[in-house]
């Protein structure tokens, strides 16, 4: 009997989980959490046995359960999800590359990356790709990582990365060439470079390399529909465990190509998923231990403060920019929006709340800049691609500095400090986290 030419395949994907293990209650409905996420994956696999689940980077950071155990707890929880491939994200290196290599040994899933290598001899740190077999199909996943990993590895002189999108595209071509004779039915790039860079990467890919899909992460982009660049669908599923991306595909196994596809982003809640008791028990064991240390009240606000987006000033962002400014006796504190990992806080604030909202322990640096330099810095921060959400290099400003920016002209039209117009030659002390300081 002839084998069926056209086959159905479902690919589920998450990205930027950031330790978002526990469910939340919104409008009286339980949403998110790894227990319900696991339930969704299990239900999809029951409906179609040829279902794969992948994660596009950044499992780590954002949770005391993650930080207390330096990612080991996270790997144990993700093991319960049994992903078919996970690409390395920039926050996977937060605890050090050596520790990440140790964590890889704890993982019962493939951690892939085609970028990181040892500078002395060019040896790869991870497997660059993974071939997954299901239903008589071979699916090739290739892992690509953002160049921002260098912010964490620049002190580790033996570690290097392809940091240029063109170089990354060429590496994809080399890997695809190696597998050209292996009868690969579908090729998927599992990236952690942000939606804007995914578009650039897709445009550089030679159609003969056979890349069918790009599943991305890093920019935390919630998409209503897939984008198609150079004939390649590009998708991303926001961040956290509250949503999941879903491709339903028809694959032509004779021509080794994608025949048709649909994509959507589904909510993870009690209407779409069933709880997974085994996952809940695993998380409970870690939560019980961390609650004893972190579940104590440290302060109280007059009201709940929010941080709803990363490319605008927020109540929570301004408060902590001012706290750091006062503590360091600075004129201006530029507090990176991406370093704030909670959407809201208060009115009662626990040690756990603070740790999960600000999980990074980067040193703070002070620089002296002129008024003219500060004006250029802020104009760069407020450029169109940042305001449009394509980049997240946005900073919360401490009190005292007031900026008027013309979006149409792309210039700062007014900048005052303590009510006075800033002169070009004035000197200001400005604070930033080490992660955002130029090397």
N, C-alpha and C positions, 0 to 999 in steps of 0.2 A: 504494500500500500504506500503510495507517494506521501511524503511528509508535507504537512500544510505549509504553504508558502507565506501567508500573512498571519502574523501572530500578535496577540494582545499582550501588552506589557504596561504595568503601572509603576511609576517611580514617585515615591513620596519623599519630601525633603524638608529639613529644618535648617536654620542657620542662626548663629549668634544666640545660642541658648543662654549663655552667661549665668549658669547656675540657677535658672528659673525652674526649680523643681516642684514648688508648692503651688496648689491652686489658689485662686483669688475669688472673691465674691463680688460680682458686679450686677447691680440692679436685681439683687436677689437670686442671681444665677451663678453657679460654680463654673469657672472657666480656667483653662490652662492647667498646668501641673503635669509632671511626667507620667503620673498614673493614668490620666485621661489620654495623654499623648500616646502612651503604649496601647491603650485600648483602641484608639483609632487605627494604629498600624496593624494591630491584630485583626480588627474587623475587615480592613481592606484586604489583608492577606487571605482571610477566609473567603472573601468574595472572588478574588482572583489569585490563585497560588503563585502566579508569575508577578509578584509584587516585590519591589526593592525599596529600601529606605536608606537615605544618605543624609549626611550633615555637612554643610558647607562652612565649617570652621567656627572657632570661638565657643567651645563648650564651657570654658573657664571664666571665672570672675563674676562678681555681682551677687554672691551669696556667701553667708558665713559658713554654710556647709561646705562650700568649695574652698574658701580661703583657709579655714581652720585645718583642713587636711591637705592643703597645697595641691588640690586637683585629684588626689587619689580617690576621694569619695565620689567626685564627679565621674571618673572613669568607671567606678563600680556601678553607679546608677545608669550610665549610658550603656554599659554592658547588658543591662536588663532590656534595653531597646533593641539590641542585636543589629546595629546598622551594618549595611553591606559595605560601606566605605565612608570615611570621614577625612576631610582635608584639614591640614594644619592651618589654624588661624593665628593672627598676630598675638592674641592673648594666651594661646597655648604656650608661648615662650616666657610668660610673665614670671614663672618660678625658676627660670634658667633653662638653657638648652640641655644641660646634663640631666636635670631633673625630668625634663620632658622625655628624654630617651629612656629614663627609668620608668616613667609612667606608661610609655608605649608597651613595656613588658607586662604591665597589668591589664592592658586592653585585650579584650577578646574580639576585637574588630580591627580591620586594616586602617592604619593611619597613613595617608598618602600625601606626598609633596614632591614636585619636580623641580623646586627652586633651590632649596637649601643644600649647601655642600661644604665640604672641608676645603679651605682655601689652598692648603699645601699640595694636595694630590687630586682635588676635584671629586673625591668620593662623596656620594650622596648620603645624607643623614637618614632619609626615609625611602621607602619604595615610591617611585614616581607615579605609579598607576596601579590599577587593580582590574583584572578581568573577572567579572561575575557571570556565572553560567546559570541560566534559568529557562525552563521550558524549551530546551534545544537552542536557545539563543546565547550569544556571547556579547556582553556589554562591557565596554572599556571605559573606566573612569580615570581621568588624569587630574591630579591635584595641583592647583596654582595658587600661590600666596602673594599677598600685598607686600610691597617693599617696606611698609611701616615696621615689619619685623626687625629691621635694622636698628630701630630706636631701642629695642631691648637687647640686641646682640652686638651692638657696635663695640662694646668693651671686650667681647669675646673674639679676639682677632683671628681665630682659626675658623670662624664661621662666616660664610659668604652667601649671597643670594643674587639671582638674576633680578635686577631692579628695574629694568627697562621693559615696557610692554612688548616692544618689537622682539627683544631677546626671548621673552617668554613665549611669544607666538612661534618663533623659530624652534624652541624646545618642543612645543606641541607637535610641530611638523616632524621633528626627528622621532618622537615617540610613536606617532601615528605611522610613520614609515616602517619602524621596527615591527609593528603588528599588522602590516598590510597583508602579509601572507597567512595570517592566523584566522581568516574568515570571521572578522569582527562584524557583528550585525548592527551595533549602535555604539557611537563614541560620544561620551559626555564629559565636558570640562566641569570639574567641581572646584570653584574658585572662591577666593576670599580677597577680592580686590576692589569691591564696590561697584555699583551699577554703572557709573560713568566710565570706569576702566574696563568693565566687561564689554561695553559698546565698542571701545577702541580695539580691544583684543579681537572681538568678532570680526571687525572690519579688516583685520590683518590676516585672517586665516584663509589659506588657499582651499577652495572647495574640494580639491583633489585629496586633501587630508582626511576628509570624511567626518568632520566634527558635526554632530547632529544637534546637540543642546548645550547650553551653558546654564548651570545652576550655581548661583552666587550667594555671597554674603558680604559682610563688613559695613555696608552703608546703612543697614537697618531699614531698607526700603520696603514699605508695604505696597504691593502692586495689585491693581484690579485686573490687569491682563498682561500677558507676556508681550515683550518687545521683540521684534524681529530685525536683526541687523545682518546683512550679507547672507540672508536666507536661514539664519540660525536663531531659534527662539532663546531669549534670555529671561530668566525669572529669578525672583528672590522672595522670601517669605518673612519680611519684617524682622522680628527678633523675638526671642523667648519661646515659651511653650504654648502660647495662647492661639497660635495658628499653625497650619501645616500646608505646604505647597503640594499640589498633586498633578502629575502628568498622566493622562491615559493615552497610550500610544498604540498605533498599529505599525508593525515592523515588517518590511519586505525582506525575508531571510534569504531570498535568492539574489537580489540586487544589493543586499547589505545596506539598506537605507531606510530612512523614516518615511513611511507611506502617508500617515496622517497623525494628527495630535490634537488634544485639547488640554488646557491647563486652567486650574483655578486654585484659589487660596481658601481653604476651609477653616472655620473656627473650631477650636478644641473646647468643647463643653459637653454637658450631659445630654444634649440632643444629638450629638454626632459621635459620642464615644462612651464606652463603658469603662469603669475604673478597673485597674489591674491590682488586685490585692497583694501580689508578690512585690510589685514595685513600691506600693505604699509601705509595706513592712520594711523594706530596705531603707527608704527615706526616713521613716520614723526612727530607726536605730541611730542615724546620724543626727537627726533633729533633737532627739532627747539629750544627747551629749552636748550639743552646742547651746541649747536653751539654758542649761545650768550656768553657762559662762556669760552669755550675751543678753539674756532676757531680763535686763534691769533698766530702770528708767534713769536717764541722764539729764533730761531737761523737758520743758514744756513750752510750746509756742502759744500765742494767743489764738491762732487759727491754723488750719492746715495750709501748708505751703506747697505749691505745685511746680513741676518742671515738665510741661507737656510736650516740648519739642527741643531739638538740639540746635536749631538755627535762629533762635530769638532769645532775647533776655527773659528770664523767668524769675519768679519770686524766690524760689529755692536757690537758684544760681547766684542771684545778687546777694542774698544773705551770706552765703559762704565765701563769696569773693570779698565781702567786707570783713568777715571774721579773720580771714587770712591776711588781708591788708593791715588790719589793726595789730595782729599778732607779730607781723614782720616789720611794722612801722614803715610801710611803703606809701608812695603817692597813689599808685594804681596797681590793682591786682587783676590780671587777666586769667580767669578761672575757666579752664577748658570745659565746654558743655559736655563733651563725650566722657569726661571723668565723673559725671553725675549719673548714677545708674538707677535711680528711682524716679518715678513720675510724680511722687508726692511724699510728703513727710509731715507728721504731727497730727493733731496738736501735742499728743504725748509722744516723746521720742525715746526709744530704747537704744542701748549700745548696739544691738543687732541692727536697728534701723540705720544708724550712722555707718556701721561697717559695710552694710550692703549698699548703701547709697554712695559711699566713697571708699571703694575697696583697694585703691592704689596707694602705695606708700612711697611714691616718687619724691626725691628731694626737691625742695623749692629753690629757685635761683632768682637773684636780683640782678637787673641790668639797668644801667643808666642810659637813657635815650633823650634825644632832643625832641622838642615839640614837632618839628618837621618829620622826624623818624616815626614818632608815635602816630602822626596823621597818616603816613603811608602804611603803617602796620594795620590800622583800623580800616583803611580803604581796601586793603587786601582781604581782610576778614569779611568785609561786607560785599565782596564781589558777587556778581549775579549767580554763578554756579553754586556758591554757598547758600545764598538766600533761597535758591530754587531747590535746595535739599540734596544736591548732587555731592557736595563735600560737607564735612562736619568740622571744619577748622573754625568754629565759632567760639567766642569767649564771653563769659559773663563778666560784666564790668562792675567794679566797686563804686560806691557812691562818691560824688564829687566831680566825676568826669561826665560831661554831656556832649553827645555827638549828633550832628545832623548830617544825614547822608542823602545825596541825590541818586536814586537808583537809575534814573534815565541817563544822567551824565556820568555815573560811575565814579563820583568824587565826594569827598567830605567837604561840605559847604560851611560848616561851623563846628568848632570844638572849644568848649570852655572847661576850665578847672576851677572849682569853688566859685563859680559865677563870672570869672574873668576869661576873656578870649586868650587862647593859648598862642604864645609867640613861638616862631620857628626855632629860636635859639635857647628857649627855656629848657632846663634839665629836669627830667622826672625819673624817679626810681620806680621801676616796673617789675612785678613779680610774675613768674611763670613756673610751671612744673618742668622738671628735667626732661620729660618725654617730649615736650614741645619746644625745647631749646635747640637751636641749630648746633650741629656737631662741629 
